C-alpha cells in the first residue's frame, strides 16, 4: 500500500513539474492566452467468469494550449497507474500550429484521425493504434501521437492535406501477462513467443507520406486519400522450435513491411438520415504464409486487400441509432495466409450497431455498441449507463461482453468479459 502511494506521489510530482515548465515556456514565447484543461478518471473492472479484479487504474490527462498572433502551442501530458504496472508518464501530443491566411501548418507529435468509420479503421491508418487494452480504450486514447508535419491548404469548399511522417511508430500491443495478450496460433497446442521486431531506421527513405483532398458541401462531404506507409503491426517471417515438447515451444521472428494505399469516404445528409461510406485498397501489403509441417514453413506474400464500409445514422423516437457493414477481400488469396497471428480469410464481414438515448433532463445516458463478426460468428456487446452527477462529473457503469466462436476476433476473449465502473472528473 505504501509503495502504491509512493508511486502515485512520484507521478504527480513529475507531472506538476512538467506543467510548470510548460507554463513558463509558453509565457516566455509571448503567448497572449494560456488555457489548461483536463480529466481525471478512475476505472475498475471485474472479470465476470472468475470475479477477479482485472483492471484498476487511475488516469490524469491534461491539455495545455496557448496562442500567439498566428500560432498555437498544444501539449497533452498524461499520467497512468494500473494494477501491477509501473507508473506511466508520457506526452500524447505536443505540436505547434502556424495559422496563415489559406494554409495551416502543424509540426510535432500529433494524433491524426481520418475517415467516416465509427469504431473501425479503413482510411484511418495514419496514426498507429494503442491496443494494450484491445479496442476498449476511449476512441481519443486509442490513437497514438506520431512525429509529423501536416499542411492544410484551403480553397473554397476544398481542403488539400499533406502529411510527412519522418519516423515510423508501430502499434502498441498488450504486454506479456496482460488479459489481452494472445500468442500466434500457427501450431495447435504450441506456445509461440513473438520476438521483438526491429524498427526501420529513421531515414528519409523510410519516412511515410499521405495526402488527401476533402470537399465540404451543405449536404455532401467527400474525401480522396492516398499514401505510402509501413504496416503498423509486424508480420511473421520465420519460426524456430525451441523445445519439441510436449508442449511444443517456438519463437516467431517478425518484421515490418511497406505498402501503398488509395481510398476515400463519402457522407450525405438525406433529411434526418446520414449515409456514410468508406473504402481503401491496400496494395502489395505483406502477409505471412504458413505451410503445414513441423514446424510450419513461413514465407511472406504480398497481396492487394480491399476494405469497404457502408453506414447509416438516424434518429427514431428521440433515440440516436447507427448501423455499419464492413467488408474485406484479399485478392489472389492463398490458403494459410496469416495476419497478426491468425488465419486471414479471403472474405470477412463485420457489422456494428450503436444506440444511445438520454433521460432525466439529459443526466442519464443509456448506450449500446455491438460488434458482430460473421464468420466465425462472434461478437463484442458493450452496454453502458452513465449519470451526470454535476457539470463535469460523470459516473458510468457497463459491461464488456465477449461471446461466440473462440476462433473469432472477439470470441477468443470469452473469458475476459468484464463489468466495470468509471468515475470521470473534467476541469
Secondary structure, 3 states (H helix, E strand, C coil): CHHHHHHHHHHHHHHHHHHHHHHHHHHHCCCCEEEEEEEEEEEEEEECCCCCEEEEEEEEEEEEEEECCCEEEEEEEEEEECCCCCCEEEEEEEEEEEECCCEEEEEEEECCCCCCCCCCCCCCCCCCEECCCCCCCCHHHHECCEEEEEEEEEECCEEEEEEEECCCCCCECCCCCCCCCCCCCCCCCCEEEECCCCCCCCCCCCCEEEEEEEEECCCEEEEEEEEEEECCCCEEEEEEEEECCCCCEEEEEEECCEEEEEEEEEEEEECCEEEEEEEEEEEEEEEEEEECCCCCEEEEEEEEEEEEEEEEEEEECCEEEEEEEEEEEECCCCCCEEECCEECCCEEEEEEEEEEEEECCCCEEEEEEEEEECCCCEEEEEEEEEEEEECCEEEEEEEEEEEECCCCCCHHHHHHCEEEEEEEEEC
